[in-house]
Each structure stands twice: as structure tokens, then as C-alpha cells.
Amino acid sequence: MSNREPFAWPKGKEPKSLGEQLTTTIRAIVKHNASLAGVIDIVDFNETRNGEREIRDGTLKDVIEKFSDPRYGSACKT
């Protein structure tokens, strides 16, 4: 469980799923950092196929938790 404060989404814009939240957030990042277009925005984490989500929220949560592990942060420090 993260100690981060949850983001306050604008009223009526709250995502319905973690997949929608990730896709919306990544697209907002690309909107402000055009050099990332086609790099980080190539996946729709909320995509469905045959009525089912391609990537379940539980799976996304597990991946996020793994990458949030402090042991992986040391490679980025200078």
C-alpha cells in the first residue's frame, strides 16, 4: 500500500478503472511532453476485446506495486 496522497480528479472526470486512469494519465503526460508521443502512449490499458478487459486492474496493480518497490529505484539515482 502506498503512502501517496490520492489524486483529486476533476468532478465528472473520475476514471472508472485503473486501466482508464493509467491511459488518461499517460495521454496527459504526452500532451505536455510531445517527445514522448509514440513511446509511452502506445497502449490503451482500458482496452476490451470480446467484452473483456485485455489487462485486468488486478494485474496492472501488481505491476505498479512491483515497479514502486524501493529496491528498483536505486538504478535511477545519481
DSSP file (Angstrom, degrees, kcal/mol; ACC not computed):
  #  RESIDUE AA STRUCTURE BP1 BP2  ACC     N-H-->O    O-->H-N    N-H-->O    O-->H-N    TCO  KAPPA ALPHA  PHI   PSI    X-CA   Y-CA   Z-CA
    1    1 A M              0   0    0      0, 0.0     2,-0.2     0, 0.0     0, 0.0   0.000 360.0 360.0 360.0 133.1    0.0    0.0    0.0
    2    2 A S        -     0   0    0      1,-0.1    63,-0.0     2,-0.1    66,-0.0  -0.492 360.0-147.6 -82.1 149.4    1.3    3.4   -1.0
    3    3 A N        +     0   0    0     -2,-0.2    -1,-0.1     2,-0.1     2,-0.1   0.309  61.9 122.0 -93.8   7.0    1.6    6.3    1.4
    4    4 A R  S    S-     0   0    0      1,-0.1    -2,-0.1     3,-0.0     3,-0.0  -0.386  70.5-111.9 -72.6 147.2    0.9    8.7   -1.5
    5    5 A E        -     0   0    0     -2,-0.1    -1,-0.1     1,-0.1     3,-0.1  -0.622  39.6-109.3 -75.3 133.8   -2.0   11.1   -1.4
    6    6 A P        -     0   0    0      0, 0.0     2,-0.2     0, 0.0    -1,-0.1  -0.324  34.0-105.8 -65.0 146.7   -4.6   10.2   -4.0
    7    7 A F        -     0   0    0      1,-0.1     2,-1.1    -3,-0.0    -3,-0.0  -0.509  26.2-128.8 -71.4 137.0   -5.0   12.5   -7.0
    8    8 A A        -     0   0    0     -2,-0.2    -1,-0.1    -3,-0.1     3,-0.1  -0.764  26.6-154.0 -90.8  97.3   -8.2   14.7   -6.8
    9    9 A W        -     0   0    0     -2,-1.1     5,-0.2     1,-0.1     3,-0.1  -0.408  27.5 -97.0 -69.3 145.4   -9.8   14.1  -10.2
   10   10 A P    >   -     0   0    0      0, 0.0     3,-2.6     0, 0.0     4,-0.3  -0.336  55.2 -84.4 -60.1 145.3  -12.0   16.9  -11.6
   11   11 A K  T 3  S+     0   0    0      1,-0.3    -3,-0.0     2,-0.2     0, 0.0  -0.263 117.4  14.4 -54.1 130.0  -15.7   16.3  -10.9
   12   12 A G  T 3  S+     0   0    0     -3,-0.1    -1,-0.3     3,-0.0    -3,-0.0   0.369 112.1  81.7  84.9  -4.5  -17.2   14.0  -13.6
   13   13 A K    <   +     0   0    0     -3,-2.6    -2,-0.2     2,-0.1    -1,-0.0   0.302  55.3 132.2-112.0   6.1  -13.7   13.0  -14.9
   14   14 A E        -     0   0    0     -4,-0.3     2,-0.1    -5,-0.2    -6,-0.0  -0.381  61.2-117.4 -62.3 130.7  -13.0   10.3  -12.3
   15   15 A P        -     0   0    0      0, 0.0    -1,-0.1     0, 0.0    -2,-0.1  -0.382  10.2-144.9 -69.0 148.9  -11.8    7.1  -14.0
   16   16 A K  S    S+     0   0    0      1,-0.1     2,-0.3    -2,-0.1     3,-0.1   0.617  79.8  18.1 -87.9 -14.3  -13.9    4.0  -13.7
   17   17 A S  S  > S-     0   0    0      1,-0.1     4,-2.1    40,-0.0     5,-0.1  -0.958  78.3-109.0-150.2 164.6  -11.0    1.7  -13.6
   18   18 A L  H  > S+     0   0    0     -2,-0.3     4,-2.7     2,-0.2     5,-0.2   0.879 118.9  56.3 -63.8 -37.9   -7.2    1.6  -13.0
   19   19 A G  H  > S+     0   0    0      1,-0.2     4,-2.3     2,-0.2    26,-0.4   0.912 108.1  46.4 -60.3 -43.5   -6.8    0.9  -16.7
   20   20 A E  H  > S+     0   0    0     25,-0.2     4,-2.6     2,-0.2     5,-0.2   0.899 111.7  52.5 -64.6 -40.8   -8.7    4.1  -17.6
   21   21 A Q  H  X S+     0   0    0     -4,-2.1     4,-2.4     2,-0.2    -2,-0.2   0.924 110.8  46.5 -62.5 -45.5   -6.7    6.0  -15.1
   22   22 A L  H  X S+     0   0    0     -4,-2.7     4,-2.7     2,-0.2     5,-0.2   0.933 113.9  47.4 -63.2 -46.4   -3.4    4.9  -16.5
   23   23 A T  H  X S+     0   0    0     -4,-2.3     4,-2.2     1,-0.2    -2,-0.2   0.925 114.0  47.2 -62.1 -45.2   -4.4    5.6  -20.1
   24   24 A T  H  X S+     0   0    0     -4,-2.6     4,-1.8     2,-0.2    -1,-0.2   0.914 113.9  48.1 -61.8 -44.2   -5.7    9.0  -19.2
   25   25 A T  H  X S+     0   0    0     -4,-2.4     4,-2.1    -5,-0.2    -2,-0.2   0.919 111.6  48.6 -64.8 -45.5   -2.6    9.9  -17.2
   26   26 A I  H  X S+     0   0    0     -4,-2.7     4,-2.3     1,-0.2    -1,-0.2   0.898 110.4  51.3 -63.7 -40.5   -0.2    8.8  -19.8
   27   27 A R  H  X S+     0   0    0     -4,-2.2     4,-1.9    -5,-0.2    -1,-0.2   0.862 108.8  51.8 -65.4 -34.5   -2.0   10.7  -22.5
   28   28 A A  H  X S+     0   0    0     -4,-1.8     4,-1.2     2,-0.2    -1,-0.2   0.889 108.7  50.9 -67.7 -38.8   -1.9   13.9  -20.4
   29   29 A I  H  X S+     0   0    0     -4,-2.1     4,-1.0     1,-0.2     3,-0.5   0.931 111.1  47.9 -62.1 -45.5    1.9   13.4  -19.9
   30   30 A V  H  < S+     0   0    0     -4,-2.3     3,-0.4     1,-0.2     7,-0.2   0.865 104.2  60.8 -64.9 -36.0    2.3   13.1  -23.7
   31   31 A K  H  < S+     0   0    0     -4,-1.9     3,-0.3     1,-0.2    -1,-0.2   0.852 114.5  35.5 -58.9 -34.1    0.2   16.2  -24.3
   32   32 A H  H  < S+     0   0    0     -4,-1.2    -1,-0.2    -3,-0.5    -2,-0.2   0.519 124.8  42.6 -97.5  -7.4    2.7   18.2  -22.3
   33   33 A N    ><  +     0   0    0     -4,-1.0     3,-2.6    -3,-0.4     4,-0.2  -0.641  65.1 178.6-138.1  76.4    5.8   16.3  -23.5
   34   34 A A  G >  S+     0   0    0      1,-0.3     3,-1.8    -3,-0.3    -1,-0.1   0.728  74.7  71.9 -56.3 -25.8    5.4   15.7  -27.2
   35   35 A S  G 3  S+     0   0    0      1,-0.3    -1,-0.3     3,-0.0    -5,-0.1   0.680  93.1  58.1 -66.4 -14.4    8.7   14.0  -27.5
   36   36 A L  G X>>S+     0   0    0     -3,-2.6     3,-2.3    -6,-0.2     4,-1.8   0.507  76.8 121.3 -91.0  -5.7    7.1   11.0  -25.6
   37   37 A A  T <45S+     0   0    0     -3,-1.8   -10,-0.0     1,-0.3     5,-0.0  -0.358  81.7  15.2 -60.1 133.0    4.4   10.6  -28.3
   38   38 A G  T 345S+     0   0    0      1,-0.1    -1,-0.3    -2,-0.1    -2,-0.1   0.421 121.0  71.4  81.8  -1.9    4.6    7.1  -29.8
   39   39 A V  T <45S+     0   0    0     -3,-2.3     3,-0.3     2,-0.0    -2,-0.2   0.798 112.8  10.3-107.6 -58.5    6.8    5.9  -26.9
   40   40 A I  T  <5S+     0   0    0     -4,-1.8     3,-0.3     1,-0.2    -3,-0.1   0.526 122.3  62.1-103.0  -6.1    4.7    5.8  -23.8
   41   41 A D      < +     0   0    0     -5,-0.6    -1,-0.2     1,-0.2    -4,-0.1   0.041  69.5  99.6-109.1  27.3    1.2    6.2  -25.3
   42   42 A I  S    S+     0   0    0     -3,-0.3     2,-0.4    -5,-0.0    -1,-0.2   0.530  72.3  68.6 -91.4  -5.5    1.0    3.1  -27.5
   43   43 A V        -     0   0    0     -3,-0.3     2,-0.8   -20,-0.0     3,-0.0  -0.943  64.1-152.6-117.8 134.7   -1.1    1.0  -25.1
   44   44 A D    >   -     0   0    0     -2,-0.4     3,-1.7     1,-0.1   -24,-0.1  -0.903  10.3-166.4-100.0 104.4   -4.7    1.5  -24.0
   45   45 A F  T 3  S+     0   0    0     -2,-0.8    10,-0.2   -26,-0.4   -25,-0.2   0.506  86.4  53.4 -72.0  -3.2   -4.7    0.0  -20.6
   46   46 A N  T 3  S+     0   0    0    -27,-0.3    -1,-0.3   -26,-0.1   -26,-0.1   0.277  79.5 135.4-111.0   8.1   -8.5    0.0  -20.6
   47   47 A E    <   -     0   0    0     -3,-1.7     7,-2.8   -28,-0.1     8,-0.4  -0.250  37.6-157.4 -62.5 141.1   -8.9   -1.8  -23.9
   48   48 A T  E     -A   53   0A   0      5,-0.3     2,-0.4     6,-0.1     5,-0.3  -0.896   9.6-169.9-118.2 151.9  -11.5   -4.5  -24.2
   49   49 A R  E >  S-A   52   0A   0      3,-3.1     3,-1.7    -2,-0.3    -2,-0.0  -0.986  77.4  -4.3-140.4 129.3  -11.8   -7.5  -26.6
   50   50 A N  T 3  S-     0   0    0     -2,-0.4     3,-0.1     1,-0.3    -1,-0.1   0.856 132.0 -56.2  54.4  36.9  -14.8   -9.7  -26.8
   51   51 A G  T 3  S+     0   0    0      1,-0.2     2,-0.4     0, 0.0    -1,-0.3   0.492 119.3 101.2  79.5   2.9  -16.3   -7.8  -23.9
   52   52 A E  E <  S-A   49   0A   0     -3,-1.7    -3,-3.1     4,-0.0    -1,-0.2  -0.927  78.4-104.1-123.0 147.7  -13.5   -8.4  -21.5
   53   53 A R  E     -A   48   0A   0     -2,-0.4    -5,-0.3    -5,-0.3     3,-0.2  -0.423  19.7-143.3 -65.6 138.3  -10.6   -6.2  -20.5
   54   54 A E  S    S+     0   0    0     -7,-2.8     2,-0.5     1,-0.3    -1,-0.1   0.912  94.1  26.7 -66.4 -44.5   -7.3   -7.1  -22.1
   55   55 A I  S    S-     0   0    0     -8,-0.4    -1,-0.3   -10,-0.2   -36,-0.1  -0.969  88.8-136.0-124.2 115.1   -5.3   -6.3  -18.9
   56   56 A R     >  -     0   0    0     -2,-0.5     4,-2.2    -3,-0.2     3,-0.3  -0.306  18.9-119.2 -69.1 152.2   -7.3   -6.6  -15.6
   57   57 A D  H  > S+     0   0    0      1,-0.2     4,-2.8     2,-0.2     5,-0.2   0.862 114.2  57.7 -58.8 -37.0   -6.9   -4.0  -13.0
   58   58 A G  H  > S+     0   0    0      2,-0.2     4,-2.0     1,-0.2    -1,-0.2   0.891 107.2  47.2 -61.6 -39.3   -5.5   -6.5  -10.6
   59   59 A T  H  > S+     0   0    0     -3,-0.3     4,-2.1     2,-0.2    -2,-0.2   0.918 112.4  49.2 -67.5 -44.1   -2.7   -7.3  -13.0
   60   60 A L  H  X S+     0   0    0     -4,-2.2     4,-2.6     1,-0.2    -2,-0.2   0.916 110.1  51.9 -60.1 -43.5   -2.0   -3.6  -13.5
   61   61 A K  H  X S+     0   0    0     -4,-2.8     4,-2.5     1,-0.2    -1,-0.2   0.913 108.3  51.3 -59.7 -44.1   -2.0   -3.1   -9.7
   62   62 A D  H  X S+     0   0    0     -4,-2.0     4,-2.0     2,-0.2    -1,-0.2   0.907 111.2  47.4 -61.0 -43.0    0.6   -5.9   -9.3
   63   63 A V  H  X S+     0   0    0     -4,-2.1     4,-2.4     2,-0.2     5,-0.2   0.924 112.0  49.8 -65.0 -44.6    2.9   -4.4  -11.9
   64   64 A I  H  X S+     0   0    0     -4,-2.6     4,-1.5     1,-0.2    -2,-0.2   0.912 110.4  50.5 -61.1 -43.0    2.7   -0.9  -10.4
   65   65 A E  H  < S+     0   0    0     -4,-2.5     4,-0.5     2,-0.2    -1,-0.2   0.890 109.7  50.7 -63.7 -38.9    3.4   -2.3   -7.0
   66   66 A K  H >< S+     0   0    0     -4,-2.0     3,-1.2     1,-0.2    -2,-0.2   0.943 112.8  45.0 -63.1 -47.6    6.5   -4.2   -8.3
   67   67 A F  H 3< S+     0   0    0     -4,-2.4    -1,-0.2     1,-0.3    -2,-0.2   0.717 108.7  58.8 -70.5 -20.0    7.9   -1.1  -10.1
   68   68 A S  T 3< S+     0   0    0     -4,-1.5    -1,-0.3    -5,-0.2    -2,-0.2   0.538  76.3 118.8 -84.2  -7.1    7.1    1.0   -6.9
   69   69 A D    X   -     0   0    0     -3,-1.2     3,-2.2    -4,-0.5     4,-0.5  -0.421  69.9-133.3 -61.3 126.3    9.4   -1.2   -4.8
   70   70 A P  G >> S+     0   0    0      0, 0.0     3,-1.0     0, 0.0     4,-0.6   0.739 100.7  71.8 -55.6 -24.4   12.2    1.0   -3.4
   71   71 A R  G 34 S+     0   0    0      1,-0.3     3,-0.3     2,-0.2     4,-0.2   0.791  97.3  50.0 -63.1 -26.3   14.7   -1.7   -4.4
   72   72 A Y  G X4 S+     0   0    0     -3,-2.2     3,-0.6    -6,-0.2    -1,-0.3   0.603  96.7  70.6 -87.8 -12.0   14.2   -0.8   -8.1
   73   73 A G  G X> S+     0   0    0     -3,-1.0     3,-1.3    -4,-0.5     4,-0.5   0.702  78.5  76.4 -77.3 -20.5   14.6    3.0   -7.5
   74   74 A S  G >< S+     0   0    0     -4,-0.6     3,-0.7    -3,-0.3    -1,-0.2   0.776  84.7  63.5 -66.1 -26.2   18.4    2.8   -6.8
   75   75 A A  G <4 S+     0   0    0     -3,-0.6    -1,-0.3     1,-0.2    -2,-0.1   0.747 102.5  50.8 -69.4 -22.2   19.2    2.4  -10.5
   76   76 A C  G <4 S+     0   0    0     -3,-1.3    -1,-0.2    -4,-0.2     2,-0.2   0.581  89.0  99.2 -91.8 -11.3   17.8    5.9  -11.3
   77   77 A K    <<        0   0    0     -3,-0.7    -3,-0.0    -4,-0.5     0, 0.0  -0.511 360.0 360.0 -81.4 144.3   19.7    7.8   -8.6
   78   78 A T              0   0    0     -2,-0.2    -1,-0.1     0, 0.0    -4,-0.0   0.401 360.0 360.0-109.4 360.0   22.8    9.7   -9.5
